[in-house]
Amino acid sequence: MSKYAELTTILREQRFLIAALEEMGYRAELHQDGAHLIGYEGKERPEVAHVIIRRSQLRPASNDIGFARAPDGRLVALLSEYDQAVGYDRAWLGRVQQLYKEKQTVSAAKAKGYIFKGKEVIRTANGPQIRLQFVTR
Amino acid sequence: MQEKTITILIDENGDSSIDLEGFAGSGCGKALDDFRGDDRMRLERKKPSYYSQTTSDQQQQNKR
């Protein structure tokens, strides 16, 4: 039997999000109870997030970037309009989700006993795609 | 025994597709669940090879 399925990635597990951000060069803070984001002028913003990239790691006039835990357990990105305009945009978030999905997939496969056969990065006009292959007996 | 392979393609938006080959019976659904995790399923379909295998099986049965 052969099957094909398409999935929309949902960010839910903090450890894979933090690992994805780390691979992109960020040291994210983890706040179990949430913490306020800080704006470009150094003042506290009203938004509260559970995973935070502080603005010192971003562009000079950036605000903090956060991921807030929603009531349904999803981690939702909090990005200011300014930051989206200077590069922390849909493509940036797509890269975060891509690395998250890679790490989550490899971890899940290992836990369930699948054998990792290889990873290939495919260059496309829209950006890199990641191909992972596993086998099982 | 045919090797069972799982190929995951993660696109530039972080969304993915799963391609399962060589599975039989409920093993196919289990593998899909194992790799799906918390993600939302947008599309699920059996591949042409599934139907050709089913047709082949039926032809075998008809010969008996």
Backbone of each chain as ProteinMPNN parsed JSONL, in Angstrom:
{"seq_chain_A": "MSKYAELTTILREQRFLIAALEEMGYRAELHQDGAHLIGYEGKERPEVAHVIIRRSQLRPASNDIGFARAPDGRLVALLSEYDQAVGYDRAWLGRVQQLYKEKQTVSAAKAKGYIFKGKEVIRTANGPQIRLQFVTR", "coords_chain_A": {"N_chain_A": [[0.852, -1.19, 0.0], [0.483, 2.223, -0.741], [0.78, 5.585, 0.171], [-0.005, 9.088, 0.182], [0.354, 12.222, 1.723], [-0.476, 15.571, 2.697], [0.617, 18.062, 4.928], [-0.045, 20.654, 7.309], [2.192, 22.472, 9.172], [2.213, 22.739, 12.668], [3.282, 24.724, 15.234], [4.185, 23.618, 18.309], [5.753, 22.388, 20.224], [8.047, 23.512, 22.48], [10.783, 22.851, 22.713], [11.68, 22.074, 20.188], [11.231, 24.361, 18.745], [12.989, 26.15, 19.984], [15.38, 24.873, 19.355], [15.324, 25.114, 16.592], [15.474, 27.898, 16.268], [17.958, 28.29, 17.399], [19.592, 27.056, 15.533], [19.363, 28.919, 13.566], [20.865, 30.873, 14.587], [20.058, 32.253, 16.852], [19.721, 32.91, 20.346], [17.295, 31.935, 22.129], [15.024, 32.978, 24.699], [13.361, 31.189, 27.259], [10.255, 31.298, 28.748], [8.284, 30.107, 31.08], [5.944, 31.095, 32.269], [5.429, 33.222, 30.702], [6.551, 36.387, 29.393], [6.963, 39.935, 29.05], [7.363, 41.458, 25.855], [10.023, 43.554, 24.688], [10.237, 46.771, 23.344], [11.693, 48.639, 20.546], [12.563, 51.027, 21.63], [13.265, 50.403, 24.116], [11.272, 50.086, 25.923], [8.734, 48.315, 27.728], [6.503, 46.22, 25.986], [2.989, 45.576, 25.353], [2.542, 42.931, 24.618], [2.779, 39.515, 25.534], [4.995, 36.8, 25.699], [6.164, 33.363, 25.371], [8.398, 32.19, 24.361], [11.209, 33.942, 23.536], [13.036, 36.083, 21.398], [15.438, 38.303, 22.033], [15.787, 41.787, 21.269], [18.376, 42.624, 21.012], [19.657, 40.74, 19.55], [18.729, 41.083, 17.099], [17.919, 43.322, 14.401], [19.224, 46.762, 14.55], [17.078, 48.608, 15.147], [15.071, 46.953, 15.909], [12.242, 45.332, 17.49], [11.634, 43.076, 20.263], [11.159, 39.66, 19.295], [8.555, 37.373, 19.62], [7.108, 34.221, 20.678], [4.04, 33.166, 21.458], [2.185, 31.181, 23.724], [-0.787, 29.828, 22.785], [-4.268, 29.386, 23.835], [-5.023, 26.862, 22.835], [-2.677, 25.5, 22.783], [-0.913, 25.926, 20.708], [2.039, 27.561, 19.438], [2.312, 30.854, 18.781], [3.553, 33.231, 16.544], [4.797, 36.465, 17.381], [5.237, 39.29, 15.809], [6.379, 42.476, 15.08], [5.051, 45.047, 12.916], [7.069, 46.609, 11.844], [9.331, 44.948, 12.096], [8.598, 42.847, 10.46], [8.78, 44.156, 8.066], [11.473, 44.56, 7.778], [12.723, 42.189, 7.292], [12.106, 40.063, 8.978], [10.006, 38.33, 8.17], [7.303, 36.632, 6.426], [8.773, 34.729, 5.005], [10.983, 34.404, 6.649], [9.763, 33.398, 8.948], [8.782, 31.095, 7.817], [11.15, 29.691, 7.446], [11.84, 29.244, 10.112], [9.736, 27.54, 10.829], [10.245, 25.464, 9.087], [12.722, 24.412, 9.967], [11.931, 23.706, 12.523], [10.067, 21.693, 11.933], [11.737, 19.817, 10.735], [13.408, 19.056, 12.874], [11.538, 18.084, 14.687], [10.456, 15.971, 13.236], [12.666, 14.228, 12.855], [13.213, 13.588, 15.497], [10.791, 12.367, 16.308], [10.733, 10.179, 14.575], [12.992, 8.749, 15.389], [12.264, 8.111, 18.01], [10.191, 6.344, 17.49], [11.383, 4.251, 16.293], [12.151, 4.236, 13.604], [14.425, 4.09, 10.84], [16.88, 6.345, 10.003], [17.643, 7.474, 6.808], [18.652, 9.511, 5.259], [19.313, 12.999, 4.435], [18.396, 15.637, 2.331], [18.991, 18.74, 0.852], [17.058, 20.691, -1.132], [17.391, 23.002, -3.611], [15.248, 25.608, -4.532], [13.36, 28.014, -6.486], [11.831, 29.393, -4.697], [13.045, 29.046, -2.327], [15.002, 26.97, -0.021], [14.178, 23.477, 0.169], [13.594, 20.739, 2.34], [14.44, 17.386, 2.317], [13.712, 14.394, 3.805], [14.527, 11.044, 4.511], [13.356, 7.892, 5.606], [13.438, 4.476, 6.726], [11.741, 1.407, 7.436], [11.274, -1.823, 8.929]], "CA_chain_A": [[0.0, 0.0, 0.0], [1.247, 3.468, -0.797], [-0.053, 6.731, 0.503], [0.61, 10.405, 0.109], [-0.415, 13.174, 2.525], [0.098, 16.909, 2.869], [0.365, 18.516, 6.298], [0.313, 22.011, 7.72], [2.947, 22.376, 10.417], [1.74, 23.517, 13.814], [4.315, 24.853, 16.257], [3.573, 23.266, 19.595], [6.75, 21.935, 21.196], [9.046, 24.562, 22.678], [12.177, 22.398, 22.557], [12.04, 22.065, 18.767], [11.268, 25.764, 18.324], [14.245, 26.721, 20.466], [16.462, 24.265, 18.561], [15.273, 25.711, 15.245], [15.988, 29.271, 16.377], [19.393, 28.172, 17.669], [20.258, 26.772, 14.248], [19.364, 30.168, 12.799], [21.823, 31.78, 15.23], [19.454, 33.003, 17.956], [19.618, 32.284, 21.67], [15.948, 32.324, 22.581], [14.7, 32.822, 26.12], [12.156, 30.411, 27.524], [9.524, 31.81, 29.921], [7.128, 29.2, 31.279], [4.742, 31.879, 32.592], [5.345, 34.347, 29.776], [7.234, 37.638, 29.749], [6.647, 40.982, 28.086], [8.346, 41.826, 24.835], [10.583, 44.9, 24.83], [10.238, 47.458, 22.067], [12.966, 49.185, 20.066], [12.992, 52.157, 22.464], [13.625, 49.868, 25.435], [10.1, 50.028, 26.807], [7.948, 47.086, 27.715], [5.329, 46.22, 25.117], [1.892, 44.838, 26.0], [2.502, 41.513, 24.248], [3.463, 38.542, 26.403], [5.394, 35.609, 24.936], [6.782, 32.29, 26.157], [9.739, 32.037, 23.765], [11.515, 35.317, 23.115], [14.349, 36.486, 20.875], [15.61, 39.693, 22.435], [16.08, 42.674, 20.145], [19.831, 42.785, 20.875], [20.125, 39.754, 18.565], [18.063, 41.378, 15.833], [18.439, 44.554, 13.779], [19.376, 47.828, 15.551], [15.805, 49.232, 15.556], [14.049, 45.907, 16.049], [11.583, 44.986, 18.747], [11.76, 41.641, 20.528], [10.247, 38.752, 18.591], [8.094, 36.371, 20.573], [6.163, 33.15, 20.329], [3.143, 33.067, 22.615], [1.401, 29.941, 23.829], [-2.226, 30.097, 22.668], [-5.058, 28.478, 24.687], [-5.07, 25.503, 22.27], [-1.348, 24.891, 22.863], [-0.032, 26.333, 19.612], [2.929, 28.699, 19.662], [1.982, 31.829, 17.737], [4.606, 34.251, 16.422], [4.451, 37.871, 17.587], [6.213, 40.065, 15.041], [5.871, 43.822, 14.817], [4.995, 45.406, 11.487], [8.402, 47.078, 11.45], [10.243, 43.809, 11.936], [8.212, 42.109, 9.253], [9.221, 44.937, 6.903], [12.939, 44.568, 7.648], [13.295, 40.863, 7.022], [11.561, 38.986, 9.819], [8.722, 38.269, 7.48], [6.729, 35.3, 6.202], [9.84, 33.805, 4.6], [11.778, 34.14, 7.862], [8.945, 32.513, 9.779], [8.755, 29.816, 7.111], [12.415, 29.006, 7.743], [11.71, 28.77, 11.497], [8.828, 26.383, 10.818], [10.899, 24.38, 8.352], [13.708, 23.782, 10.851], [11.138, 23.083, 13.591], [9.493, 20.453, 11.4], [12.836, 18.869, 10.538], [13.852, 18.534, 14.176], [10.437, 17.324, 15.265], [10.335, 14.734, 12.458], [13.803, 13.342, 13.159], [13.034, 13.122, 16.873], [9.648, 11.435, 16.347], [11.126, 8.957, 13.868], [13.936, 8.027, 16.243], [11.499, 7.577, 19.142], [9.3, 5.267, 17.041], [12.189, 3.15, 15.779], [12.427, 4.305, 12.169], [15.857, 4.238, 10.546], [17.151, 7.533, 9.195], [18.445, 7.116, 5.636], [19.384, 10.638, 4.706], [18.712, 14.331, 4.3], [18.832, 16.339, 1.131], [18.44, 20.091, 0.738], [16.751, 20.937, -2.547], [17.286, 24.444, -3.897], [14.178, 25.982, -5.45], [13.257, 29.466, -6.659], [11.162, 29.948, -3.517], [13.86, 28.787, -1.134], [15.375, 25.555, 0.122], [13.261, 22.483, 0.721], [14.35, 19.684, 3.029], [13.89, 16.051, 2.058], [14.204, 13.415, 4.775], [14.065, 9.698, 4.18], [13.45, 6.884, 6.658], [12.941, 3.146, 6.357], [11.372, 0.54, 8.552], [11.168, -3.225, 8.49]], "C_chain_A": [[0.891, 1.244, 0.0], [0.303, 4.63, -0.547], [0.748, 8.014, 0.388], [-0.255, 11.349, 0.936], [0.311, 14.51, 2.586], [-0.343, 17.455, 4.222], [0.738, 19.989, 6.481], [0.982, 21.921, 9.084], [2.349, 23.279, 11.492], [2.841, 23.519, 14.864], [3.67, 24.6, 17.619], [4.623, 22.941, 20.659], [7.902, 22.937, 21.284], [10.462, 24.101, 22.36], [12.593, 22.405, 21.084], [12.082, 23.494, 18.211], [12.586, 26.399, 18.745], [15.434, 26.165, 19.674], [16.505, 24.86, 17.157], [15.859, 27.122, 15.268], [17.494, 29.259, 16.621], [20.148, 27.907, 16.372], [20.318, 28.018, 13.369], [20.247, 31.235, 13.46], [21.262, 32.594, 16.387], [19.497, 32.193, 19.255], [18.289, 32.746, 22.263], [15.798, 32.094, 24.077], [13.395, 32.037, 26.238], [11.512, 30.923, 28.807], [8.258, 30.977, 30.093], [5.837, 29.974, 31.53], [4.576, 33.091, 31.676], [6.08, 35.571, 30.301], [6.917, 38.666, 28.666], [7.769, 41.141, 27.058], [8.803, 43.255, 25.112], [10.668, 45.522, 23.439], [11.584, 48.095, 21.744], [13.482, 50.322, 20.941], [13.313, 51.711, 23.894], [12.466, 49.777, 26.405], [9.349, 48.716, 26.631], [6.739, 47.239, 26.785], [4.207, 45.401, 25.778], [1.898, 43.335, 25.711], [3.333, 40.658, 25.208], [3.764, 37.295, 25.581], [6.093, 34.605, 25.846], [8.16, 31.901, 25.617], [10.067, 33.394, 23.143], [12.933, 35.422, 22.541], [14.479, 37.962, 21.211], [16.161, 40.526, 21.274], [17.577, 42.893, 19.948], [20.4, 41.804, 19.851], [19.546, 40.028, 17.179], [18.661, 42.65, 15.238], [18.426, 45.708, 14.794], [18.043, 48.433, 16.025], [14.684, 48.207, 15.751], [13.426, 45.891, 17.443], [11.895, 43.513, 19.033], [10.782, 40.872, 19.631], [9.84, 37.662, 19.581], [7.232, 35.297, 19.941], [5.326, 32.907, 21.58], [2.349, 31.77, 22.571], [-0.08, 30.295, 23.809], [-3.001, 29.096, 23.537], [-5.109, 27.042, 24.144], [-3.691, 24.837, 22.213], [-0.401, 25.274, 21.745], [0.86, 27.483, 20.047], [2.77, 29.653, 18.483], [3.035, 32.94, 17.722], [4.042, 35.651, 16.634], [5.556, 38.701, 16.938], [5.621, 41.439, 14.772], [5.854, 44.08, 13.302], [6.365, 45.849, 10.993], [9.316, 45.884, 11.172], [9.889, 42.941, 10.726], [8.718, 42.813, 8.004], [10.742, 44.897, 6.712], [13.548, 43.165, 7.594], [12.785, 39.733, 7.884], [10.115, 38.752, 9.37], [8.22, 36.83, 7.341], [7.815, 34.285, 5.822], [10.71, 33.425, 5.801], [11.04, 33.144, 8.759], [8.831, 31.123, 9.142], [10.005, 29.004, 7.393], [12.402, 28.456, 9.18], [10.866, 27.487, 11.516], [9.462, 25.183, 10.126], [11.893, 23.638, 9.252], [13.021, 23.086, 12.026], [10.65, 21.713, 13.117], [10.582, 19.397, 11.192], [13.223, 18.225, 11.872], [12.78, 17.665, 14.822], [10.294, 15.972, 14.556], [11.443, 13.745, 12.811], [13.657, 12.754, 14.562], [11.916, 12.081, 16.966], [10.028, 10.11, 15.695], [12.047, 8.1, 14.728], [13.181, 7.356, 17.394], [10.639, 6.379, 18.742], [10.06, 4.138, 16.352], [12.438, 3.137, 14.282], [13.929, 4.57, 11.96], [16.05, 5.406, 9.588], [18.067, 7.158, 8.032], [19.171, 8.303, 5.023], [18.566, 11.917, 4.623], [19.278, 14.982, 3.05], [18.19, 17.728, 1.142], [18.283, 20.393, -0.751], [16.573, 22.432, -2.75], [16.14, 24.69, -4.878], [14.133, 27.512, -5.542], [12.639, 30.132, -5.433], [11.959, 29.759, -2.238], [14.154, 27.306, -1.004], [14.239, 24.701, 0.669], [14.113, 21.366, 1.319], [13.656, 18.341, 2.801], [14.541, 15.073, 3.034], [13.678, 12.042, 4.379], [14.351, 8.738, 5.331], [12.993, 5.547, 6.084], [12.544, 2.409, 7.63], [11.221, -0.872, 8.022], [9.726, -3.698, 8.619]], "O_chain_A": [[1.923, 1.285, 0.669], [-0.837, 4.635, -1.012], [1.976, 8.032, 0.48], [-1.482, 11.282, 0.857], [1.539, 14.575, 2.533], [-1.504, 17.334, 4.613], [1.695, 20.489, 5.891], [0.421, 21.368, 10.03], [2.025, 24.439, 11.239], [3.279, 22.466, 15.327], [2.73, 25.289, 18.016], [4.41, 23.188, 21.846], [8.624, 23.176, 20.316], [11.255, 24.861, 21.804], [13.744, 22.712, 20.77], [12.873, 23.796, 17.317], [13.224, 27.102, 17.96], [16.376, 26.894, 19.362], [17.579, 25.083, 16.6], [16.643, 27.492, 14.394], [18.218, 30.114, 16.111], [21.218, 28.47, 16.143], [21.211, 28.157, 12.533], [20.362, 32.354, 12.961], [21.914, 33.526, 16.859], [19.332, 30.974, 19.259], [18.197, 33.834, 22.831], [16.358, 31.156, 24.644], [12.469, 32.195, 25.442], [12.167, 30.973, 29.848], [7.291, 31.127, 29.347], [4.767, 29.574, 31.071], [3.665, 33.895, 31.872], [6.211, 35.759, 31.51], [6.641, 38.315, 27.519], [8.95, 40.978, 27.362], [8.07, 44.057, 25.69], [11.112, 44.884, 22.484], [12.499, 48.09, 22.567], [14.688, 50.565, 20.999], [13.596, 52.534, 24.765], [12.649, 49.432, 27.572], [9.332, 48.107, 25.561], [6.049, 48.258, 26.803], [4.478, 44.61, 26.681], [1.326, 42.554, 26.471], [4.428, 41.035, 25.627], [2.904, 36.794, 24.857], [6.551, 34.943, 26.938], [8.984, 31.346, 26.343], [9.306, 33.922, 22.333], [13.894, 34.919, 23.122], [13.704, 38.782, 20.719], [16.897, 40.029, 20.421], [18.014, 43.294, 18.869], [21.501, 42.011, 19.341], [19.827, 39.313, 16.218], [19.797, 43.007, 15.551], [17.703, 45.645, 15.788], [17.906, 48.738, 17.21], [13.504, 48.555, 15.757], [14.005, 46.366, 18.42], [12.363, 42.791, 18.153], [9.722, 41.378, 19.264], [10.679, 37.104, 20.287], [6.708, 35.446, 18.838], [5.84, 32.496, 22.62], [1.904, 31.329, 21.512], [-0.573, 30.98, 24.706], [-2.45, 28.069, 23.931], [-5.227, 26.099, 24.927], [-3.548, 23.744, 21.664], [0.792, 24.981, 21.819], [0.492, 28.28, 20.91], [3.056, 29.302, 17.338], [3.362, 33.512, 18.762], [2.964, 35.985, 16.143], [6.667, 38.796, 17.459], [4.494, 41.552, 14.291], [6.547, 43.418, 12.529], [6.777, 45.518, 9.882], [9.986, 45.826, 10.141], [10.763, 42.381, 10.064], [9.045, 42.17, 7.007], [11.241, 45.166, 5.619], [14.744, 42.987, 7.826], [13.003, 38.563, 7.566], [9.16, 38.959, 10.119], [8.666, 35.932, 8.055], [7.782, 33.135, 6.26], [11.118, 32.273, 5.947], [11.622, 32.181, 9.257], [8.79, 30.11, 9.84], [9.942, 27.786, 7.56], [12.887, 27.353, 9.436], [11.237, 26.49, 12.136], [9.247, 24.037, 10.52], [11.909, 22.408, 9.299], [13.456, 22.024, 12.474], [10.802, 20.709, 13.813], [10.36, 18.214, 11.45], [13.347, 17.005, 11.975], [13.082, 16.637, 15.43], [10.041, 14.953, 15.199], [11.181, 12.564, 13.039], [13.938, 11.577, 14.787], [12.071, 11.047, 17.616], [9.685, 9.042, 16.203], [11.9, 6.879, 14.789], [13.421, 6.191, 17.714], [10.385, 5.496, 19.561], [9.452, 3.177, 15.881], [12.892, 2.128, 13.741], [14.594, 5.186, 12.793], [15.462, 5.448, 8.508], [19.139, 6.591, 8.241], [20.185, 8.132, 4.347], [17.339, 11.924, 4.723], [20.469, 14.89, 2.757], [16.997, 17.869, 1.409], [19.245, 20.354, -1.517], [15.706, 23.052, -2.134], [16.07, 24.055, -5.93], [14.79, 28.209, -4.769], [12.898, 31.305, -5.165], [11.577, 30.265, -1.183], [13.636, 26.486, -1.762], [13.453, 25.137, 1.509], [15.218, 21.093, 0.85], [12.462, 18.183, 3.056], [15.764, 14.945, 3.081], [12.528, 11.9, 3.963], [15.42, 8.762, 5.941], [12.264, 5.493, 5.094], [12.962, 2.752, 8.735], [11.061, -1.087, 6.821], [9.423, -4.849, 8.302]]}, "seq_chain_B": "MQEKTITILIDENGDSSIDLEGFAGSGCGKALDDFRGDDRMRLERKKPSYYSQTTSDQQQQNKR", "coords_chain_B": {"N_chain_B": [[11.111, -9.426, 1.168], [9.431, -6.373, 0.664], [11.005, -3.198, 0.958], [10.064, -0.73, 3.306], [9.495, 2.588, 2.86], [9.719, 5.956, 3.964], [9.221, 9.141, 2.951], [9.809, 12.46, 3.603], [8.989, 15.668, 2.696], [9.863, 18.901, 3.303], [8.641, 22.015, 2.849], [9.478, 25.46, 1.845], [7.923, 27.005, 3.466], [7.658, 25.597, 5.702], [5.729, 23.698, 5.772], [4.65, 20.311, 5.057], [5.024, 17.242, 3.133], [4.164, 13.803, 3.047], [5.354, 10.779, 1.887], [4.57, 7.535, 1.481], [5.788, 4.3, 0.968], [5.494, 0.899, 0.082], [4.144, -0.174, 2.242], [1.851, -2.276, 4.086], [-1.541, -3.03, 4.774], [-2.709, -2.011, 8.006], [-0.371, -0.872, 8.748], [0.346, 1.241, 7.17], [-1.331, 3.387, 7.852], [-0.541, 3.68, 10.497], [2.124, 4.464, 10.249], [1.737, 6.91, 9.001], [0.419, 8.322, 11.037], [2.483, 8.3, 12.93], [4.318, 10.066, 11.831], [2.873, 12.308, 11.389], [2.269, 13.675, 13.755], [1.39, 16.536, 15.567], [0.426, 17.932, 13.492], [-1.769, 19.464, 11.02], [-3.839, 17.759, 8.794], [-3.934, 18.288, 5.384], [-4.42, 17.052, 3.01], [-5.006, 13.739, 1.922], [-4.248, 10.795, 0.285], [-4.531, 7.693, -1.503], [-1.964, 6.211, -3.402], [-1.417, 5.731, -7.004], [-0.1, 3.26, -7.245], [-1.13, 1.835, -5.182], [-3.719, 1.229, -6.051], [-3.126, -0.263, -8.346], [-1.894, -2.403, -7.195], [-3.984, -3.426, -5.701], [-5.768, -4.116, -7.748], [-4.246, -6.05, -9.02], [-4.15, -7.944, -6.988], [-6.855, -8.67, -6.908], [-7.131, -9.796, -9.419], [-5.54, -12.03, -9.135], [-7.061, -13.393, -7.264], [-9.337, -13.913, -8.779], [-8.394, -15.732, -10.578], [-8.132, -17.983, -9.118]], "CA_chain_B": [[10.138, -8.457, 1.684], [9.65, -5.041, 0.112], [11.405, -2.209, 1.958], [9.074, 0.326, 3.537], [10.205, 3.865, 2.938], [8.948, 7.155, 4.29], [9.93, 10.332, 2.476], [9.179, 13.695, 4.067], [9.501, 16.87, 2.028], [9.442, 20.092, 4.06], [8.803, 23.131, 1.911], [10.08, 26.688, 2.362], [7.019, 27.568, 4.475], [7.651, 24.706, 6.854], [4.696, 22.668, 5.623], [5.323, 19.094, 4.603], [4.291, 16.136, 2.516], [4.658, 12.48, 3.434], [5.187, 9.787, 0.834], [4.783, 6.198, 2.059], [5.915, 3.264, -0.059], [5.799, -0.469, 0.49], [3.436, -0.582, 3.459], [0.69, -3.147, 3.894], [-2.567, -3.007, 5.816], [-2.797, -0.89, 8.946], [0.962, -0.284, 8.933], [0.408, 2.492, 6.424], [-1.973, 4.402, 8.689], [0.278, 3.888, 11.692], [3.295, 5.263, 9.854], [1.262, 8.277, 8.764], [0.184, 8.92, 12.361], [3.773, 8.503, 13.59], [5.015, 11.228, 11.269], [1.969, 13.469, 11.354], [2.378, 14.413, 15.01], [0.293, 17.476, 15.862], [0.133, 18.731, 12.293], [-3.113, 19.36, 10.446], [-3.83, 17.079, 7.491], [-4.598, 19.059, 4.312], [-4.76, 16.141, 1.91], [-4.541, 12.358, 2.102], [-4.754, 9.958, -0.806], [-3.791, 6.494, -1.855], [-1.249, 6.45, -4.663], [-1.799, 4.798, -8.073], [0.466, 1.929, -7.021], [-2.054, 1.134, -4.279], [-4.819, 0.692, -6.849], [-2.629, -1.315, -9.233], [-1.637, -3.562, -6.34], [-5.295, -3.977, -5.362], [-6.275, -4.751, -8.963], [-3.453, -7.258, -9.208], [-4.605, -8.915, -5.986], [-8.175, -9.151, -7.313], [-6.942, -10.683, -10.565], [-5.016, -13.276, -8.585], [-8.171, -14.104, -6.621], [-10.246, -14.375, -9.818], [-7.787, -16.885, -11.251], [-8.231, -19.164, -8.256]], "C_chain_B": [[10.471, -7.065, 1.154], [10.01, -4.053, 1.229], [10.328, -1.142, 2.073], [9.817, 1.636, 3.703], [9.22, 5.001, 3.223], [9.786, 8.344, 3.842], [9.136, 11.563, 2.886], [9.809, 14.848, 3.297], [8.945, 18.085, 2.772], [9.702, 21.306, 3.18], [9.313, 24.398, 2.613], [9.198, 27.401, 3.396], [6.961, 26.719, 5.739], [6.551, 23.672, 6.806], [5.322, 21.443, 4.948], [4.398, 18.162, 3.834], [4.961, 14.839, 2.951], [4.338, 11.505, 2.319], [5.543, 8.42, 1.428], [4.785, 5.159, 0.948], [6.172, 1.911, 0.588], [5.089, -0.959, 1.733], [2.261, -1.487, 3.115], [-0.264, -2.993, 5.071], [-2.509, -1.782, 6.709], [-1.445, -0.219, 9.183], [1.089, 1.058, 8.26], [-0.174, 3.642, 7.26], [-1.152, 4.712, 9.925], [1.486, 4.764, 11.371], [2.893, 6.713, 9.622], [1.042, 9.002, 10.094], [1.501, 9.228, 13.071], [4.446, 9.787, 13.113], [4.147, 12.477, 11.246], [2.119, 14.321, 12.61], [1.155, 15.27, 15.248], [-0.162, 18.227, 14.624], [-1.273, 18.476, 11.765], [-3.018, 18.757, 9.045], [-4.593, 17.919, 6.472], [-5.125, 18.136, 3.217], [-4.23, 14.752, 2.253], [-5.098, 11.528, 0.955], [-3.883, 8.728, -0.977], [-3.164, 6.738, -3.217], [-1.662, 5.416, -5.717], [-1.278, 3.38, -7.845], [-0.41, 1.123, -6.062], [-3.155, 0.458, -5.091], [-4.335, -0.434, -7.763], [-2.353, -2.58, -8.438], [-2.962, -4.251, -5.995], [-5.875, -4.724, -6.556], [-5.554, -6.075, -9.209], [-3.901, -8.355, -8.241], [-5.952, -9.516, -6.394], [-8.07, -10.12, -8.491], [-6.429, -12.047, -10.107], [-6.15, -14.112, -8.001], [-9.109, -14.689, -7.671], [-9.717, -15.621, -10.528], [-7.985, -18.157, -10.452], [-9.576, -19.856, -8.39]], "O_chain_B": [[11.622, -6.629, 1.184], [9.405, -4.065, 2.301], [9.753, -0.706, 1.075], [10.666, 1.774, 4.583], [8.07, 4.993, 2.785], [10.915, 8.531, 4.295], [7.955, 11.697, 2.566], [11.032, 14.979, 3.259], [7.733, 18.276, 2.862], [10.843, 21.588, 2.814], [9.547, 24.398, 3.822], [9.663, 28.288, 4.112], [6.302, 27.076, 6.715], [6.446, 22.844, 7.711], [6.392, 21.534, 4.346], [3.173, 18.278, 3.882], [6.168, 14.793, 3.189], [3.199, 11.414, 1.862], [6.683, 8.187, 1.827], [3.897, 5.141, 0.096], [6.966, 1.794, 1.522], [5.391, -2.043, 2.233], [1.746, -1.465, 1.996], [0.161, -2.845, 6.217], [-2.289, -0.663, 6.243], [-1.379, 0.871, 9.75], [1.843, 1.92, 8.711], [0.415, 4.719, 7.358], [-1.072, 5.863, 10.355], [1.825, 5.681, 12.12], [3.618, 7.634, 10.0], [1.435, 10.158, 10.25], [1.64, 10.261, 13.725], [5.065, 10.504, 13.9], [4.658, 13.587, 11.097], [2.097, 15.55, 12.535], [0.022, 14.799, 15.144], [-1.051, 19.075, 14.707], [-1.881, 17.436, 12.019], [-2.215, 19.194, 8.22], [-5.768, 18.226, 6.674], [-6.144, 18.413, 2.586], [-3.139, 14.612, 2.806], [-6.3, 11.561, 0.69], [-2.695, 8.714, -0.653], [-3.755, 7.39, -4.078], [-2.19, 4.356, -5.379], [-1.939, 2.408, -8.211], [-0.437, -0.106, -6.115], [-3.489, -0.706, -4.87], [-5.029, -1.435, -7.944], [-2.55, -3.69, -8.931], [-3.059, -5.478, -5.993], [-6.408, -5.824, -6.409], [-6.171, -7.081, -9.558], [-4.016, -9.524, -8.609], [-6.171, -10.719, -6.248], [-8.793, -11.113, -8.57], [-6.837, -13.084, -10.63], [-6.222, -15.326, -8.187], [-9.621, -15.797, -7.51], [-10.486, -16.452, -11.013], [-8.005, -19.259, -11.0], [-9.82, -20.866, -7.731]]}, "name": "protein", "num_of_chains": 2, "seq": "MSKYAELTTILREQRFLIAALEEMGYRAELHQDGAHLIGYEGKERPEVAHVIIRRSQLRPASNDIGFARAPDGRLVALLSEYDQAVGYDRAWLGRVQQLYKEKQTVSAAKAKGYIFKGKEVIRTANGPQIRLQFVTRMQEKTITILIDENGDSSIDLEGFAGSGCGKALDDFRGDDRMRLERKKPSYYSQTTSDQQQQNKR"}
